[in-house]
Amino acid sequence: MIKAVFFDFDETLQDRTAAFERYMDGFFARFFPGVTGEELAEKKHQMRQSGNGGYVDRVVVQRADCPLALDGRSCGRSAGGTL
């Protein structure tokens, strides 16, 4: 039985920035192992910018064209959700 739930909106309990950096490393290593060097740095920069520190309306982002798309397609269903 769940007795408590913590919501850490201001990064008091977890360093979101550090966690997101580790997530990006794993994400690109798993799904885009061929992206390296300057291209990898640029894609990670774009992810940081579009993520806005966790303060972003995901519905609006998903409806817009994704600046991270490696093949020029949007990140919506038509692109298969790929970056």
Phi, psi and omega per residue, in radians:
M1 nan 2.282 3.126
I2 -1.300 2.210 -3.127
K3 -1.852 -0.386 -3.119
A4 -2.733 2.680 3.066
V5 -2.357 2.284 3.114
F6 -1.818 2.343 3.025
F7 -2.045 2.059 -3.073
D8 -1.864 1.439 -3.066
F9 -1.415 -0.306 -3.064
D10 -2.073 0.335 3.095
E11 1.098 0.514 3.098
T12 -1.269 -0.714 -3.070
L13 -1.623 -0.495 -3.099
Q14 -2.407 2.464 3.064
D15 -1.462 1.623 -3.089
R16 -1.052 -0.686 -3.111
T17 -1.052 -0.832 3.134
A18 -1.145 -0.710 3.117
A19 -1.109 -0.703 3.139
F20 -1.172 -0.659 3.081
E21 -1.066 -0.772 3.110
R22 -1.141 -0.685 3.104
Y23 -1.048 -0.814 -3.117
M24 -1.061 -0.716 3.111
D25 -1.011 -0.842 3.140
G26 -1.172 -0.689 3.140
F27 -1.043 -0.892 -3.108
F28 -1.231 -0.629 3.106
A29 -1.093 -0.680 -3.092
R30 -1.398 -0.828 -2.987
F31 -1.700 -0.409 -3.112
F32 -2.424 1.073 -3.078
P33 -1.103 -0.342 3.139
G34 -1.441 -0.149 3.129
V35 -1.513 2.010 -3.081
T36 -2.427 3.079 3.010
G37 0.987 -2.334 -3.088
E38 -1.103 -0.640 3.130
E39 -1.126 -0.735 3.103
L40 -1.101 -0.776 3.126
A41 -1.054 -0.706 3.131
E42 -1.176 -0.754 3.128
K43 -1.107 -0.720 3.107
K44 -1.146 -0.678 3.078
H45 -1.059 -0.764 3.120
Q46 -1.099 -0.678 3.110
M47 -1.133 -0.728 3.103
R48 -1.069 -0.789 -3.116
Q49 -1.128 -0.827 -3.092
S50 -1.230 -0.446 3.114
G51 -1.354 -0.394 3.068
N52 0.853 0.750 3.102
G53 1.121 0.377 -3.141
G54 1.631 -0.058 -3.121
Y55 -1.838 1.384 -3.128
V56 -2.580 2.532 3.098
D57 -1.433 1.797 -3.053
R58 -1.088 -0.534 3.120
V59 -1.115 -0.768 3.124
V60 -1.137 -0.743 -3.134
V61 -1.093 -0.748 -3.105
Q62 -1.219 -0.432 3.122
R63 -1.440 -0.348 -3.117
A64 -1.549 2.844 3.015
D65 -1.150 2.456 -3.088
C66 -1.546 2.130 3.139
P67 -1.232 -0.183 -3.104
L68 -1.593 -0.168 -3.039
A69 -0.956 2.146 -3.107
L70 -1.313 -0.420 -3.097
D71 -1.898 0.179 3.081
G72 1.505 -0.091 3.137
R73 -1.488 2.856 3.058
S74 -1.277 2.944 -3.128
C75 -1.553 0.095 -3.129
G76 -1.306 -3.008 -3.109
R77 -1.035 -0.568 -3.129
S78 -1.103 -0.413 3.120
A79 -1.679 0.061 -3.126
G80 1.270 0.251 3.130
G81 1.261 0.241 -3.102
T82 -1.530 2.665 3.057
L83 -1.706 nan nan
